[in-house]
Amino acid sequence: MGGLTLVSDLYCPNCGGIAPQQVKYVAGMLHRVDCQRCGRGWDVGHRWLWYHYLRHWPRRLISKPARLANEARRHPLAFALGFPVRVVSKPIRVASEMGTIVGVFGE
């Protein structure tokens, strides 16, 4: 499954102190925290993850034209050169992101 995994020293309620925690993100949202000392893990509920992921879709869709226009104004040459690749790659990236979110349910 895709996503980002980091290790950070955080408070563990099971150990009762600061311990290294493996923190997993999926689509930019917290998914799971596992204590590296005691092995106890905490999952973010799948419904919560799905709800919050989908909740941001309308805002992402509506704001995309403005974000593209802003980028074109700030970096016109880079925007013009990269746009054709982005038109092809964006649907693939969105499908991958959705697959990652859906894959969480299989864990």
VEXBAKE-649878 format. One record per residue (C-alpha): x, y negated, z negated; residue in one letter; chain. Coordinates in nm, 2 decimals. Layout:
// VEXBAKE-649878
c1,c2,c3,res,chain
X,Y,Z,a,A
...
***
This chain:
// VEXBAKE-649878
c1,c2,c3,res,chain
0.00,0.00,0.00,m,A
0.12,-0.35,0.07,g,A
0.15,-0.64,-0.17,g,A
0.41,-0.81,-0.38,l,A
0.56,-0.65,-0.69,t,A
0.76,-0.85,-0.95,l,A
0.92,-0.78,-1.28,v,A
0.89,-1.04,-1.55,s,A
0.93,-1.05,-1.93,d,A
0.57,-1.09,-2.07,l,A
0.39,-1.01,-2.39,y,A
0.27,-0.66,-2.42,c,A
-0.03,-0.61,-2.65,p,A
0.05,-0.24,-2.68,n,A
0.42,-0.28,-2.77,c,A
0.34,-0.60,-2.97,g,A
0.62,-0.80,-2.82,g,A
0.79,-0.93,-2.51,i,A
0.88,-0.65,-2.27,a,A
0.96,-0.62,-1.90,p,A
0.63,-0.60,-1.71,q,A
0.59,-0.49,-1.35,q,A
0.33,-0.73,-1.20,v,A
0.16,-0.63,-0.87,k,A
-0.02,-0.87,-0.64,y,A
-0.25,-0.78,-0.35,v,A
-0.34,-1.06,-0.10,a,A
-0.20,-1.32,-0.34,g,A
-0.41,-1.21,-0.63,m,A
-0.31,-1.03,-0.95,l,A
-0.39,-0.66,-0.92,h,A
-0.20,-0.46,-1.19,r,A
0.04,-0.51,-1.48,v,A
0.25,-0.22,-1.61,d,A
0.47,-0.24,-1.92,c,A
0.82,-0.10,-1.84,q,A
0.88,-0.02,-2.21,r,A
0.56,0.17,-2.32,c,A
0.42,0.26,-1.98,g,A
0.08,0.12,-2.05,r,A
-0.09,-0.05,-1.76,g,A
-0.38,-0.29,-1.70,w,A
-0.58,-0.30,-1.38,d,A
-0.78,-0.59,-1.24,v,A
-1.12,-0.44,-1.15,g,A
-1.16,-0.36,-0.79,h,A
-1.49,-0.54,-0.77,r,A
-1.33,-0.85,-0.91,w,A
-1.05,-0.83,-0.66,l,A
-1.28,-0.78,-0.36,w,A
-1.52,-1.06,-0.48,y,A
-1.25,-1.31,-0.52,h,A
-1.08,-1.22,-0.19,y,A
-1.40,-1.26,0.00,l,A
-1.51,-1.57,-0.19,r,A
-1.22,-1.76,-0.03,h,A
-1.30,-1.66,0.33,w,A
-1.54,-1.94,0.41,p,A
-1.30,-2.21,0.28,r,A
-1.01,-2.05,0.47,r,A
-1.22,-2.04,0.80,l,A
-1.35,-2.39,0.77,i,A
-1.02,-2.55,0.68,s,A
-0.81,-2.37,0.95,k,A
-0.87,-2.63,1.23,p,A
-0.76,-2.92,1.00,a,A
-0.46,-2.72,0.88,r,A
-0.36,-2.65,1.24,l,A
-0.41,-3.01,1.34,a,A
-0.20,-3.13,1.05,n,A
0.08,-2.89,1.14,e,A
0.07,-3.00,1.51,a,A
0.11,-3.36,1.40,r,A
0.40,-3.29,1.16,r,A
0.60,-3.05,1.38,h,A
0.46,-3.07,1.74,p,A
0.74,-2.88,1.92,l,A
0.75,-2.59,1.67,a,A
0.37,-2.58,1.67,f,A
0.35,-2.56,2.05,a,A
0.62,-2.30,2.08,l,A
0.48,-2.08,1.80,g,A
0.11,-2.11,1.87,f,A
0.08,-1.84,2.14,p,A
0.25,-1.59,1.91,v,A
0.02,-1.69,1.62,r,A
-0.29,-1.65,1.83,v,A
-0.19,-1.28,1.89,v,A
-0.05,-1.21,1.55,s,A
-0.32,-1.37,1.33,k,A
-0.58,-1.10,1.39,p,A
-0.32,-0.84,1.31,i,A
-0.22,-1.01,0.99,r,A
-0.58,-1.05,0.88,v,A
-0.66,-0.68,0.95,a,A
-0.35,-0.59,0.75,s,A
-0.46,-0.80,0.46,e,A
-0.81,-0.65,0.47,m,A
-0.66,-0.30,0.49,g,A
-0.45,-0.38,0.18,t,A
-0.75,-0.49,-0.01,i,A
-0.96,-0.19,0.10,v,A
-0.66,0.04,0.02,g,A
-0.68,-0.07,-0.34,v,A
-1.00,0.12,-0.37,f,A
-0.82,0.44,-0.28,g,A
-0.58,0.42,-0.58,e,A
***
